[in-house]
Amino acid sequence: MGLYFLIFLTSFLVVFICTPPLIRVSLRKNLTDTPGDLRKLHTRSIPTLGGVMIFAGTLFAFALMLPSIIDYLRTDGEIKLVISDSSYLTASILLLFFIGVKDDIIGTAAIFKLLGHIIVGMILVLMGNIRITGFHGLFGLYTLPYWGSVFLSIFTYVVIINAINFIDGIDGLAAGVGLIGAAAFGTWFGFAHSYMLAALAFALCGSLMGFLIYNFSPAKIFMGDSGSLIIGLILCILGIKLIEFDPAQLPYSIVGISRPLFVMGVLAYPLIDALRIVIIRSIKGSSPLEADRNHIHHALLDMQLSHRQISVILYVYTALVITSAVLVKSMDSTWGFVLVGGGAVILLQIPLIIRHRKRKDKKGIVKEMEHHQAI
């Protein structure tokens, strides 16, 4: 646990100390997001390269402590696996980071970003073999055929990377949800004695904690795509690794927790929001990657809640879903998934229903006023 705290502290200090100079340089060089678009919720120019610090803090702390992590390993096979996973992880993070930075500075067409996400997924799945091999009893399904596993895994990478990007719409939301998710994964891997994965999770956790100091409302800096894409990638890798973890190596304290359900709990909010957004945009005939104001955080904004209130509400929601996934460990995994997943979906529909009713009432009032004017 001392090593994990040291990794957390290192990444936290890198981001906490280095972000203010980055803010000053970004303002001086006009590397900012300016207000004007109706979807933009800020009223002043704000630097958008916060992802540079998340990238730097996470990778620096993880790489610095990797030799110490290797010292904990018992067999040559474990050492070889950690070195292999670390290599493909670093290569993928670098590629995705440069895609994000380019988009933050000069913009990138959505189709090229999507192509980059697919390439990253292919590197991790086909070369790194970091993939979903089955559902481990969920819905009665176990092992997937190889190509089914490959396509599902690449699709999963693309979906989760974009899901985290989608929720980066208000101050502190993506960073806070990512922080809670990284802490949950880090704790699980810590109990499982998976040193490399726990270290990666806590490195991300420290970076996001340091970044959140400057990103929580009112934000002084945004993470941009360079940050949200990396958060999504690391959480996805951790999630797949957790699902595929050998249950025979788990301690009694966590062996009963459904691994797919736990991962779903961590990623429930971004996945549910992304799913409904894609459905809505597809029904309207627009691109799933086209921006709009149909996100859940927009519905909460329409209820006159502040950025801080919305972020805290969704932090609590994420923590509750994760806790629920742990508490139903004695239940059949399929029924647990249905219960927790169904509850998570229903809870997120409340602000949408309220917004729909308000809009309906407003339309009714406008029609009534027009009717009286006509008379």
Residue frames relative to the residue before (quaternion, step in Angstrom):
aa qw qx qy qz dx dy dz
M 1.0000 0.0000 0.0000 0.0000 0.00 0.00 0.00
G 0.5952 0.5793 -0.3601 0.4247 3.58 1.12 -0.63
L 0.6403 0.5246 -0.3174 0.4627 3.57 1.06 -0.81
Y 0.6493 0.5189 -0.3200 0.4548 3.58 0.97 -0.85
F 0.6461 0.5105 -0.3190 0.4692 3.57 0.99 -0.82
L 0.6413 0.5265 -0.3209 0.4567 3.59 1.02 -0.79
I 0.6362 0.5128 -0.3160 0.4822 3.58 1.04 -0.80
F 0.6387 0.5223 -0.3101 0.4723 3.57 0.95 -0.93
L 0.6908 0.4900 -0.2808 0.4514 3.58 0.81 -1.01
T 0.6400 0.5359 -0.3281 0.4422 3.59 0.99 -0.82
S 0.6999 0.4497 -0.2796 0.4793 3.59 0.79 -0.98
F 0.6098 0.5535 -0.3480 0.4480 3.58 1.06 -0.74
L 0.7007 0.4753 -0.2768 0.4544 3.60 0.81 -1.00
V 0.6052 0.5524 -0.3586 0.4473 3.61 1.02 -0.74
V 0.7141 0.4416 -0.2551 0.4795 3.57 0.82 -0.99
F 0.6604 0.5268 -0.3099 0.4363 3.59 0.89 -0.92
I 0.7253 0.4393 -0.2467 0.4693 3.60 0.92 -0.90
C 0.7635 0.4265 -0.2040 0.4399 3.58 0.92 -0.91
T 0.5544 0.6381 -0.4014 0.3526 3.61 1.16 -0.34
P 0.6358 0.5331 -0.3655 0.4218 3.71 0.82 -0.74
P 0.6555 0.4773 -0.3412 0.4755 3.68 0.87 -0.73
L 0.6266 0.5316 -0.3392 0.4579 3.60 1.04 -0.74
I 0.6206 0.5327 -0.3386 0.4652 3.60 1.02 -0.77
R 0.6732 0.4989 -0.2998 0.4562 3.60 0.89 -0.92
V 0.6621 0.4942 -0.3074 0.4722 3.61 0.93 -0.88
S 0.6487 0.5291 -0.3155 0.4469 3.60 0.96 -0.88
L 0.6596 0.4911 -0.3060 0.4796 3.60 0.98 -0.81
R 0.6574 0.5163 -0.3089 0.4537 3.58 0.98 -0.86
K 0.7512 0.3742 -0.1965 0.5070 3.60 0.99 -0.86
N 0.4344 -0.7309 0.4246 0.3111 3.59 1.35 0.12
L 0.3520 0.7027 -0.5269 0.3236 3.57 1.01 0.87
T 0.3656 0.7477 -0.4437 0.3324 3.52 0.67 1.21
D 0.4011 -0.6411 0.5859 0.2912 3.50 -1.40 0.20
T 0.1919 -0.8109 0.5460 0.0865 3.56 -0.54 1.16
P 0.5033 -0.6478 0.4708 0.3247 3.62 -1.03 0.70
G 0.3500 0.7364 -0.5374 0.2156 3.57 -1.24 0.29
D 0.6624 0.4565 -0.2823 0.5227 3.56 0.99 -0.89
L 0.5507 -0.6402 0.4263 0.3242 3.59 -0.98 0.86
R 0.6452 0.5275 -0.3269 0.4456 3.60 1.13 -0.58
K 0.6239 0.5616 -0.3462 0.4190 3.58 1.16 -0.53
L 0.2940 -0.8115 0.4935 0.1072 3.52 -0.79 1.11
H 0.6200 0.5349 -0.3571 0.4493 3.61 1.22 -0.13
T 0.3638 -0.7566 0.5147 0.1740 3.56 -1.20 0.57
R 0.7411 0.2860 -0.2063 0.5714 3.60 1.26 0.13
S 0.6095 -0.5510 0.4156 0.3901 3.56 -1.27 0.34
I 0.0424 -0.8053 0.5904 -0.0338 3.57 -0.81 1.07
P 0.5205 -0.6436 0.4597 0.3219 3.62 -0.90 0.89
T 0.2612 -0.8069 0.5199 0.1020 3.56 -1.01 0.85
L 0.6039 0.6101 -0.3448 0.3798 3.61 1.23 0.01
G 0.2211 0.8020 -0.5245 0.1812 3.59 1.07 0.65
G 0.5654 0.6154 -0.3754 0.4008 3.57 1.18 -0.52
V 0.5393 0.6144 -0.3987 0.4156 3.58 1.20 -0.50
M 0.6939 0.4691 -0.2695 0.4752 3.57 0.97 -0.89
I 0.6171 0.5284 -0.3469 0.4687 3.60 1.02 -0.73
F 0.6413 0.5212 -0.2985 0.4775 3.56 1.01 -0.90
A 0.7109 0.4738 -0.2679 0.4454 3.56 0.76 -1.08
G 0.6828 0.5008 -0.2955 0.4423 3.58 0.85 -0.96
T 0.6768 0.5000 -0.2904 0.4557 3.57 0.92 -0.94
L 0.7188 0.4528 -0.2612 0.4583 3.57 0.76 -1.05
F 0.6304 0.5403 -0.3357 0.4450 3.59 1.03 -0.79
A 0.6964 0.4700 -0.2825 0.4630 3.60 0.78 -1.01
F 0.6597 0.5128 -0.3089 0.4544 3.58 0.95 -0.88
A 0.6920 0.4735 -0.2831 0.4657 3.61 0.85 -0.97
L 0.6372 0.5511 -0.3238 0.4307 3.58 1.02 -0.83
M 0.7647 0.3742 -0.1871 0.4901 3.57 0.99 -0.86
L 0.4238 0.7377 -0.4522 0.2679 3.61 1.24 -0.13
P 0.6393 0.5100 -0.3544 0.4535 3.68 0.89 -0.71
S 0.6479 0.5076 -0.3216 0.4681 3.60 1.03 -0.76
I 0.6146 0.5390 -0.3404 0.4646 3.57 1.10 -0.71
I 0.6540 0.5241 -0.3095 0.4492 3.57 0.93 -0.92
D 0.6053 0.5738 -0.3494 0.4269 3.61 1.09 -0.67
Y 0.6471 0.5293 -0.3173 0.4477 3.59 1.18 -0.57
L 0.6087 0.6025 -0.3497 0.3797 3.59 1.17 -0.51
R 0.4271 -0.7560 0.4579 0.1910 3.53 -1.05 0.88
T 0.8146 0.2331 -0.0906 0.5233 3.60 0.94 -0.85
D 0.6297 -0.5316 0.4141 0.3864 3.55 -1.28 0.39
G 0.6115 0.5654 -0.3435 0.4341 3.58 1.11 -0.69
E 0.6544 0.5048 -0.3049 0.4733 3.56 1.00 -0.85
I 0.6476 0.5189 -0.3145 0.4610 3.57 0.98 -0.86
K 0.6543 0.5158 -0.3065 0.4604 3.57 0.94 -0.92
L 0.6581 0.5122 -0.3084 0.4576 3.60 0.96 -0.86
V 0.6540 0.5116 -0.3139 0.4604 3.60 0.94 -0.87
I 0.6604 0.4961 -0.3111 0.4701 3.60 0.94 -0.87
S 0.6486 0.5183 -0.3100 0.4633 3.59 0.99 -0.87
D 0.6826 0.4820 -0.2886 0.4675 3.58 0.80 -1.01
S 0.6538 0.5223 -0.3150 0.4477 3.59 0.95 -0.86
S 0.6409 0.5329 -0.3225 0.4485 3.59 1.01 -0.79
Y 0.7082 0.4400 -0.2690 0.4821 3.60 0.81 -0.97
L 0.6024 0.5549 -0.3471 0.4569 3.56 1.10 -0.67
T 0.6803 0.4929 -0.2874 0.4601 3.59 0.85 -0.99
A 0.6486 0.5200 -0.3148 0.4580 3.59 0.95 -0.90
S 0.6778 0.4958 -0.2871 0.4607 3.58 0.94 -0.90
I 0.6446 0.5143 -0.3184 0.4676 3.58 0.98 -0.85
L 0.6431 0.5238 -0.3253 0.4542 3.60 0.96 -0.84
L 0.6650 0.5040 -0.3067 0.4578 3.58 0.86 -0.93
L 0.6966 0.4699 -0.2750 0.4673 3.57 0.85 -0.98
F 0.6030 0.5649 -0.3463 0.4444 3.58 1.10 -0.71
F 0.6976 0.4630 -0.2846 0.4668 3.60 0.84 -0.92
I 0.5875 0.5421 -0.3653 0.4770 3.59 1.13 -0.59
G 0.6868 0.4930 -0.2776 0.4563 3.56 0.93 -0.94
V 0.6506 0.5152 -0.3185 0.4580 3.59 0.95 -0.87
K 0.6360 0.5226 -0.3319 0.4607 3.58 0.94 -0.84
D 0.6673 0.4930 -0.3067 0.4665 3.57 0.94 -0.87
D 0.6562 0.5207 -0.3162 0.4454 3.61 0.99 -0.78
I 0.7332 0.4337 -0.2383 0.4665 3.59 1.02 -0.76
I 0.8445 0.0812 -0.0158 0.5291 3.60 0.69 -1.03
G 0.5355 -0.6357 0.4035 0.3825 3.58 1.27 -0.10
T 0.0715 -0.7772 0.6250 0.0175 3.55 -1.19 0.67
A 0.5242 -0.6290 0.4689 0.3311 3.58 -0.98 0.81
A 0.5944 -0.6158 0.3899 0.3398 3.55 -0.99 0.89
I 0.6508 0.5317 -0.3297 0.4301 3.60 0.97 -0.80
F 0.6579 0.4955 -0.3125 0.4733 3.61 1.07 -0.70
K 0.6105 0.5267 -0.3491 0.4775 3.58 1.09 -0.66
L 0.6484 0.5192 -0.3119 0.4612 3.57 0.95 -0.90
L 0.6306 0.5282 -0.3276 0.4647 3.58 1.01 -0.82
G 0.6406 0.5251 -0.3146 0.4635 3.58 1.03 -0.82
H 0.6416 0.5205 -0.3196 0.4639 3.58 1.01 -0.82
I 0.6481 0.5148 -0.3152 0.4643 3.58 1.00 -0.82
I 0.6371 0.5248 -0.3257 0.4611 3.60 0.99 -0.83
V 0.6302 0.5228 -0.3246 0.4735 3.58 0.99 -0.84
G 0.6517 0.5167 -0.3059 0.4634 3.57 0.94 -0.90
M 0.6591 0.5107 -0.3047 0.4604 3.59 0.99 -0.84
I 0.6162 0.5391 -0.3474 0.4571 3.60 1.02 -0.77
L 0.7171 0.4632 -0.2547 0.4543 3.56 0.82 -1.04
V 0.7136 0.4535 -0.2583 0.4673 3.59 0.99 -0.82
L 0.7726 0.3829 -0.1996 0.4655 3.59 0.70 -1.11
M 0.7524 0.3504 -0.2064 0.5181 3.59 1.03 -0.73
G 0.7594 0.3832 -0.2036 0.4847 3.58 0.88 -0.95
N 0.2838 -0.7888 0.4897 0.2398 3.57 1.32 -0.37
I 0.4032 0.6639 -0.5108 0.3684 3.59 1.09 0.74
R 0.3162 0.7633 -0.4781 0.2980 3.55 0.14 1.32
I 0.5253 -0.5925 0.5088 0.3377 3.54 -1.37 0.29
T 0.1782 -0.8174 0.5419 0.0804 3.61 -0.59 1.12
G 0.8046 -0.0840 0.0609 0.5846 3.59 1.25 -0.28
F 0.5548 -0.6223 0.4514 0.3179 3.54 -1.36 0.07
H 0.3566 -0.7965 0.4414 0.2087 3.57 1.35 0.11
G 0.7824 -0.3530 0.1492 0.4908 3.55 0.92 1.04
L 0.5054 0.6403 -0.4360 0.3802 3.60 1.21 -0.21
F 0.8296 0.0150 -0.0899 0.5508 3.58 -0.76 1.13
G 0.6467 -0.5573 0.3082 0.4199 3.57 1.16 0.63
L 0.5734 0.5885 -0.3744 0.4298 3.60 1.27 0.18
Y 0.1607 -0.7960 0.5797 0.0668 3.54 -1.01 0.82
T 0.8532 0.0113 0.0160 0.5212 3.61 -0.22 -1.22
L 0.2883 -0.7375 0.5885 0.1631 3.55 -1.09 0.83
P 0.5258 -0.5801 0.4896 0.3837 3.61 -1.16 0.46
Y 0.6878 -0.5296 0.2920 0.4014 3.58 -1.12 0.68
W 0.7334 0.4219 -0.2650 0.4626 3.61 0.67 -1.01
G 0.5839 0.5456 -0.3720 0.4722 3.57 1.16 -0.49
S 0.6344 0.5260 -0.3067 0.4762 3.54 1.08 -0.83
V 0.6526 0.5227 -0.3133 0.4504 3.61 0.94 -0.89
F 0.7064 0.4600 -0.2779 0.4606 3.58 0.76 -1.01
L 0.6439 0.5152 -0.3241 0.4636 3.59 0.96 -0.82
S 0.6720 0.5097 -0.3005 0.4452 3.58 0.93 -0.88
I 0.6518 0.4942 -0.3182 0.4792 3.61 0.92 -0.86
F 0.6332 0.5281 -0.3175 0.4683 3.56 1.01 -0.86
T 0.6432 0.5319 -0.3129 0.4532 3.58 1.00 -0.86
Y 0.6320 0.5245 -0.3304 0.4651 3.59 0.96 -0.83
V 0.6818 0.4937 -0.2928 0.4536 3.57 0.82 -1.00
V 0.6700 0.5111 -0.3023 0.4456 3.58 0.90 -0.92
I 0.7178 0.4529 -0.2741 0.4522 3.61 0.74 -1.00
I 0.6050 0.5463 -0.3550 0.4577 3.60 1.02 -0.74
N 0.7184 0.4336 -0.2497 0.4832 3.58 0.89 -0.94
A 0.5949 0.5754 -0.3681 0.4238 3.60 1.10 -0.63
I 0.6590 0.4788 -0.3087 0.4911 3.60 0.96 -0.81
N 0.6239 0.5361 -0.3311 0.4624 3.57 1.06 -0.75
F 0.6364 0.5526 -0.3216 0.4315 3.60 1.02 -0.82
I 0.7341 0.4362 -0.2613 0.4500 3.62 0.90 -0.84
D 0.5339 0.6088 -0.4196 0.4100 3.59 1.26 -0.01
G 0.3331 0.7795 -0.4596 0.2651 3.55 0.65 1.18
I 0.7708 0.1852 -0.1367 0.5941 3.59 1.21 -0.31
D 0.7029 -0.4997 0.3110 0.3994 3.54 -1.25 0.51
G 0.8764 0.1427 -0.1107 0.4464 3.54 -0.92 1.00
L 0.5155 0.6871 -0.4185 0.2950 3.61 1.17 -0.24
A 0.7216 0.4268 -0.2654 0.4761 3.62 0.63 -1.07
A 0.6446 0.5250 -0.3236 0.4518 3.59 0.98 -0.83
G 0.6914 0.4852 -0.2810 0.4556 3.59 0.91 -0.90
V 0.6570 0.4871 -0.3071 0.4866 3.59 0.95 -0.87
G 0.6434 0.5155 -0.3125 0.4719 3.58 1.05 -0.78
L 0.6239 0.5442 -0.3215 0.4596 3.58 1.07 -0.80
I 0.6676 0.4859 -0.2974 0.4793 3.59 0.89 -0.92
G 0.6599 0.5119 -0.3057 0.4572 3.58 0.95 -0.86
A 0.6627 0.4988 -0.3030 0.4693 3.58 0.94 -0.90
A 0.6414 0.5194 -0.3209 0.4647 3.59 1.01 -0.80
A 0.6476 0.5153 -0.3167 0.4634 3.60 1.00 -0.83
F 0.6707 0.4811 -0.2955 0.4811 3.58 0.91 -0.92
G 0.6489 0.5301 -0.3202 0.4420 3.58 0.93 -0.88
T 0.6496 0.5152 -0.3095 0.4656 3.57 0.99 -0.85
W 0.6532 0.5166 -0.3095 0.4590 3.58 0.93 -0.92
F 0.7016 0.4538 -0.2713 0.4777 3.59 0.83 -0.98
G 0.5817 0.5658 -0.3687 0.4533 3.58 1.17 -0.53
F 0.6627 0.4856 -0.2900 0.4908 3.56 0.97 -0.89
A 0.6967 0.4718 -0.2638 0.4716 3.58 1.08 -0.76
H 0.3865 -0.7444 0.4555 0.2982 3.60 1.34 -0.06
S 0.4017 0.6580 -0.5167 0.3723 3.56 1.04 0.86
Y 0.2352 -0.8612 0.4329 0.1252 3.53 0.31 1.36
M 0.6711 0.5144 -0.3127 0.4327 3.58 0.89 -0.90
L 0.7009 0.4664 -0.2722 0.4660 3.57 0.87 -0.95
A 0.6213 0.5181 -0.3378 0.4812 3.59 1.06 -0.70
A 0.6414 0.5256 -0.3177 0.4598 3.58 1.00 -0.84
L 0.6441 0.5160 -0.3176 0.4669 3.59 0.96 -0.84
A 0.6594 0.5122 -0.3046 0.4584 3.58 0.93 -0.92
F 0.7154 0.4399 -0.2694 0.4713 3.60 0.84 -0.90
A 0.5705 0.5557 -0.3858 0.4657 3.62 1.18 -0.42
L 0.6567 0.4790 -0.2990 0.4999 3.58 0.99 -0.85
C 0.6192 0.5656 -0.3288 0.4343 3.56 1.02 -0.87
G 0.6822 0.4860 -0.2855 0.4657 3.60 0.87 -0.93
S 0.6383 0.5291 -0.3212 0.4578 3.58 0.99 -0.84
L 0.6942 0.4727 -0.2784 0.4660 3.57 0.91 -0.91
M 0.6046 0.5377 -0.3567 0.4670 3.59 1.09 -0.61
G 0.6712 0.4875 -0.2915 0.4764 3.58 0.95 -0.88
F 0.6710 0.5007 -0.2938 0.4613 3.57 1.00 -0.85
L 0.6300 0.5721 -0.3355 0.4040 3.58 1.00 -0.83
I 0.5486 0.6092 -0.3955 0.4141 3.60 1.15 -0.51
Y 0.7582 0.3507 -0.1838 0.5180 3.59 1.07 -0.76
N 0.7034 0.4783 -0.2552 0.4597 3.57 1.23 -0.38
F 0.5487 0.5988 -0.4097 0.4153 3.58 1.23 -0.36
S 0.6256 -0.6015 0.3513 0.3513 3.57 -1.02 0.84
P 0.5483 -0.2732 -0.7861 0.0820 1.55 -1.69 1.89
A 0.4454 -0.7393 0.4455 0.2381 3.56 -0.67 1.15
K 0.2845 -0.7341 0.5937 0.1662 3.54 -1.12 0.79
I 0.7852 0.0646 -0.0262 0.6153 3.58 1.27 -0.38
F 0.3033 -0.7205 0.5927 0.1941 3.56 -1.19 0.64
M 0.5176 -0.6432 0.4606 0.3259 3.59 -1.18 0.51
G 0.2702 -0.7797 0.5204 0.2195 3.59 1.10 -0.61
D 0.7117 -0.4226 0.3262 0.4565 3.56 -1.30 -0.08
S 0.5939 0.5867 -0.3690 0.4085 3.59 1.09 -0.66
G 0.6976 0.4328 -0.2661 0.5052 3.58 1.18 -0.49
S 0.7052 0.4826 -0.2864 0.4332 3.58 0.75 -1.05
L 0.6440 0.5245 -0.3350 0.4448 3.61 1.00 -0.74
I 0.6585 0.5042 -0.3069 0.4669 3.58 1.01 -0.82
I 0.6204 0.5279 -0.3390 0.4707 3.59 1.01 -0.80
G 0.6668 0.5105 -0.2969 0.4547 3.57 0.89 -0.95
L 0.6608 0.5143 -0.3082 0.4514 3.58 0.95 -0.90
I 0.6913 0.4753 -0.2937 0.4582 3.60 0.80 -0.98
L 0.6494 0.5038 -0.3236 0.4687 3.60 0.94 -0.81
C 0.6440 0.5183 -0.3256 0.4590 3.59 1.02 -0.75
I 0.6420 0.5128 -0.3213 0.4708 3.59 0.95 -0.86
L 0.6628 0.5005 -0.3019 0.4680 3.58 0.91 -0.93
G 0.6510 0.5290 -0.3119 0.4462 3.58 0.99 -0.85
I 0.6754 0.4797 -0.2950 0.4762 3.58 0.91 -0.91
K 0.6403 0.5210 -0.3187 0.4659 3.57 0.99 -0.82
L 0.6479 0.5136 -0.3205 0.4622 3.59 1.02 -0.77
I 0.6470 0.5199 -0.3196 0.4571 3.58 0.92 -0.91
E 0.7491 0.4155 -0.2029 0.4743 3.57 0.97 -0.93
F 0.4147 0.7283 -0.4656 0.2843 3.61 1.26 -0.02
D 0.5043 -0.6645 0.4682 0.2913 3.58 -0.96 0.92
P 0.3739 -0.7578 0.4840 0.2274 3.64 -0.47 1.14
A 0.5799 0.5988 -0.3747 0.4061 3.60 1.16 -0.48
Q 0.7001 0.4540 -0.2607 0.4855 3.60 1.22 -0.46
L 0.5416 0.6408 -0.3934 0.3758 3.58 1.28 0.02
P 0.4589 -0.6569 0.5147 0.3048 3.59 -1.09 0.65
Y 0.6945 -0.5001 0.3278 0.4001 3.55 -1.25 0.45
S 0.6208 0.6014 -0.3397 0.3710 3.60 1.02 -0.80
I 0.8132 0.2167 -0.1203 0.5266 3.63 1.05 -0.59
V 0.4439 0.7256 -0.4509 0.2705 3.60 1.22 -0.14
G 0.6832 0.5046 -0.2950 0.4377 3.61 1.08 -0.61
I 0.5552 0.6084 -0.3999 0.4022 3.60 1.22 -0.25
S 0.4325 -0.6856 0.5213 0.2666 3.58 -0.84 1.00
R 0.3924 -0.7570 0.4710 0.2260 3.58 -0.54 1.14
P 0.6606 0.4736 -0.3369 0.4751 3.67 0.86 -0.75
L 0.6458 0.5225 -0.3227 0.4537 3.60 1.03 -0.76
F 0.6343 0.5279 -0.3302 0.4582 3.59 0.98 -0.81
V 0.6589 0.4962 -0.3064 0.4751 3.60 0.93 -0.88
M 0.6282 0.5261 -0.3312 0.4679 3.57 1.01 -0.80
G 0.6391 0.5360 -0.3250 0.4458 3.58 1.00 -0.79
V 0.6525 0.5166 -0.3112 0.4589 3.56 0.98 -0.87
L 0.7945 0.3190 -0.1376 0.4980 3.58 0.92 -0.95
A 0.3055 0.8089 -0.4714 0.1737 3.58 1.28 0.14
Y 0.7036 0.4835 -0.2990 0.4263 3.60 0.68 -1.02
P 0.7161 0.4251 -0.3016 0.4642 3.67 0.64 -0.92
L 0.6571 0.5176 -0.3286 0.4386 3.61 0.99 -0.72
I 0.6621 0.4914 -0.3121 0.4720 3.60 0.92 -0.85
D 0.6487 0.5111 -0.3158 0.4672 3.58 0.96 -0.86
A 0.6701 0.4996 -0.3010 0.4590 3.60 0.91 -0.91
L 0.6418 0.5390 -0.3237 0.4389 3.60 0.97 -0.86
R 0.7029 0.4486 -0.2860 0.4721 3.59 0.81 -0.94
I 0.6173 0.5468 -0.3468 0.4469 3.60 1.08 -0.69
V 0.6595 0.5004 -0.3046 0.4710 3.58 0.93 -0.91
I 0.6407 0.5182 -0.3256 0.4636 3.61 0.99 -0.83
I 0.6687 0.5047 -0.3021 0.4548 3.60 0.87 -0.97
R 0.6909 0.4751 -0.2876 0.4628 3.59 0.86 -0.94
S 0.6372 0.5228 -0.3308 0.4595 3.59 1.04 -0.72
I 0.6310 0.5246 -0.3259 0.4695 3.59 1.03 -0.80
K 0.6935 0.4648 -0.2641 0.4830 3.59 1.03 -0.82
G 0.4815 -0.6906 0.4198 0.3391 3.57 1.27 -0.23
S 0.5457 0.6027 -0.4064 0.4169 3.59 1.22 0.32
S 0.6595 -0.5122 0.3737 0.4039 3.57 -1.29 0.29
P 0.5255 -0.6363 0.4564 0.3327 3.63 -0.98 0.75
L 0.6957 0.4633 -0.2661 0.4801 3.59 1.21 -0.52
E 0.5033 0.6531 -0.4245 0.3742 3.60 1.28 0.00
A 0.4420 -0.7220 0.4724 0.2455 3.59 -0.82 1.03
D 0.0818 0.7738 -0.6263 0.0477 3.57 -1.20 0.64
R 0.5215 -0.6273 0.4709 0.3359 3.60 -1.30 -0.26
N 0.4253 0.7231 -0.4465 0.3113 3.59 0.99 0.79
H 0.4256 0.7095 -0.4660 0.3137 3.58 1.24 0.19
I 0.6411 -0.5344 0.3866 0.3924 3.56 -1.24 0.45
H 0.6503 0.5118 -0.3377 0.4485 3.60 0.98 -0.72
H 0.5947 0.5400 -0.3690 0.4674 3.61 1.18 -0.44
A 0.6228 0.5309 -0.3353 0.4667 3.59 1.06 -0.76
L 0.6610 0.4932 -0.3035 0.4773 3.59 1.00 -0.80
L 0.6116 0.5322 -0.3469 0.4715 3.59 1.10 -0.65
D 0.6539 0.5160 -0.3048 0.4618 3.58 1.04 -0.79
M 0.6296 0.4949 -0.3325 0.4982 3.59 1.30 -0.22
Q 0.5255 -0.6781 0.3655 0.3612 3.58 1.37 0.38
L 0.4019 0.6813 -0.5050 0.3453 3.57 1.11 0.66
S 0.4680 -0.6758 0.4935 0.2841 3.58 -1.12 0.65
H 0.6875 -0.4546 0.3563 0.4402 3.57 -1.30 0.21
R 0.6553 0.5191 -0.3157 0.4488 3.57 0.91 -0.90
Q 0.6697 0.5063 -0.3030 0.4509 3.58 0.87 -0.96
I 0.6599 0.5105 -0.3092 0.4564 3.58 0.94 -0.90
S 0.6544 0.5200 -0.3120 0.4516 3.56 0.90 -0.94
V 0.6762 0.4881 -0.2991 0.4637 3.59 0.87 -0.94
I 0.6214 0.5414 -0.3381 0.4543 3.60 0.98 -0.82
L 0.7270 0.4287 -0.2481 0.4755 3.59 0.87 -0.94
Y 0.5464 0.5587 -0.3991 0.4797 3.61 1.22 -0.34
V 0.6738 0.4936 -0.2862 0.4695 3.56 0.87 -1.04
Y 0.6199 0.5464 -0.3327 0.4544 3.58 1.00 -0.85
T 0.6710 0.5004 -0.2962 0.4600 3.59 0.86 -0.98
A 0.6614 0.5038 -0.3016 0.4666 3.58 0.93 -0.90
L 0.6484 0.5246 -0.3134 0.4539 3.61 1.01 -0.80
V 0.6641 0.4948 -0.3120 0.4656 3.59 0.93 -0.86
I 0.6359 0.5160 -0.3281 0.4709 3.60 0.99 -0.80
T 0.6542 0.5127 -0.3042 0.4655 3.57 0.95 -0.91
S 0.6366 0.5277 -0.3207 0.4621 3.58 1.00 -0.83
A 0.6411 0.5309 -0.3235 0.4500 3.59 1.01 -0.82
V 0.6570 0.4890 -0.3017 0.4881 3.58 1.13 -0.65
L 0.6877 0.5259 -0.2870 0.4100 3.58 0.91 -0.93
V 0.7022 0.4475 -0.2783 0.4787 3.62 1.12 -0.53
K 0.2808 0.8117 -0.4816 0.1745 3.60 1.22 0.39
S 0.6516 0.5044 -0.3281 0.4618 3.61 1.15 -0.46
M 0.5982 0.5726 -0.3467 0.4406 3.58 1.29 -0.23
D 0.6213 -0.5026 0.4382 0.4115 3.56 -1.25 0.41
S 0.5597 -0.6620 0.3791 0.3238 3.60 -0.83 1.01
T 0.6468 0.5188 -0.3304 0.4509 3.60 1.00 -0.75
W 0.6842 0.4640 -0.2884 0.4830 3.58 0.88 -0.92
G 0.6157 0.5378 -0.3414 0.4638 3.57 1.07 -0.67
F 0.6421 0.5199 -0.3132 0.4683 3.56 1.01 -0.86
V 0.6606 0.5046 -0.3033 0.4658 3.58 0.94 -0.91
L 0.6767 0.5033 -0.2913 0.4516 3.58 0.91 -0.95
V 0.7265 0.4199 -0.2474 0.4844 3.59 0.73 -1.07
G 0.6646 0.5053 -0.3048 0.4583 3.59 0.93 -0.89
G 0.6597 0.5084 -0.3048 0.4620 3.56 0.96 -0.87
G 0.6548 0.5097 -0.3042 0.4678 3.55 0.99 -0.86
A 0.6404 0.5305 -0.3167 0.4563 3.58 1.03 -0.83
V 0.6588 0.5031 -0.3033 0.4700 3.59 0.97 -0.86
I 0.6696 0.5125 -0.3024 0.4444 3.58 0.86 -0.97
L 0.6426 0.5375 -0.3280 0.4367 3.59 0.92 -0.87
L 0.7049 0.4690 -0.2672 0.4601 3.57 0.97 -0.85
Q 0.5968 0.5667 -0.3726 0.4288 3.59 1.22 -0.20
I 0.5094 0.6857 -0.4127 0.3162 3.60 1.20 -0.48
P 0.7059 0.4334 -0.3022 0.4717 3.66 0.71 -0.89
L 0.6254 0.5409 -0.3448 0.4443 3.59 1.09 -0.63
I 0.6405 0.5127 -0.3179 0.4753 3.57 1.04 -0.80
I 0.6429 0.5211 -0.3166 0.4636 3.58 0.96 -0.88
R 0.6663 0.4940 -0.3129 0.4628 3.59 0.90 -0.87
H 0.6382 0.5338 -0.3279 0.4474 3.59 0.98 -0.82
R 0.6658 0.5021 -0.3012 0.4626 3.57 0.98 -0.88
K 0.6367 0.5277 -0.3255 0.4585 3.58 1.02 -0.81
R 0.6623 0.4981 -0.3042 0.4699 3.57 0.95 -0.87
K 0.6405 0.5247 -0.3176 0.4621 3.56 1.06 -0.82
D 0.6532 0.5037 -0.3042 0.4766 3.58 1.00 -0.87
K 0.6481 0.5251 -0.3155 0.4525 3.57 1.01 -0.84
K 0.6440 0.5122 -0.3149 0.4730 3.57 1.01 -0.81
G 0.6371 0.5327 -0.3219 0.4546 3.56 1.05 -0.82
I 0.6477 0.5142 -0.3109 0.4684 3.60 1.00 -0.85
V 0.6505 0.5161 -0.3142 0.4602 3.59 0.97 -0.89
K 0.6587 0.5051 -0.3117 0.4625 3.60 0.95 -0.86
E 0.6425 0.5256 -0.3174 0.4586 3.56 1.01 -0.83
M 0.6498 0.5124 -0.3074 0.4698 3.58 1.00 -0.84
E 0.6502 0.5073 -0.3138 0.4706 3.56 1.01 -0.83
H 0.6276 0.5404 -0.3264 0.4557 3.57 1.06 -0.78
H 0.6674 0.4920 -0.3008 0.4711 3.60 0.96 -0.90
Q 0.6414 0.5228 -0.3253 0.4576 3.58 1.02 -0.77
A 0.6385 0.5340 -0.3182 0.4538 3.55 1.06 -0.77
I 0.6413 0.5173 -0.3115 0.4734 3.56 1.12 -0.76
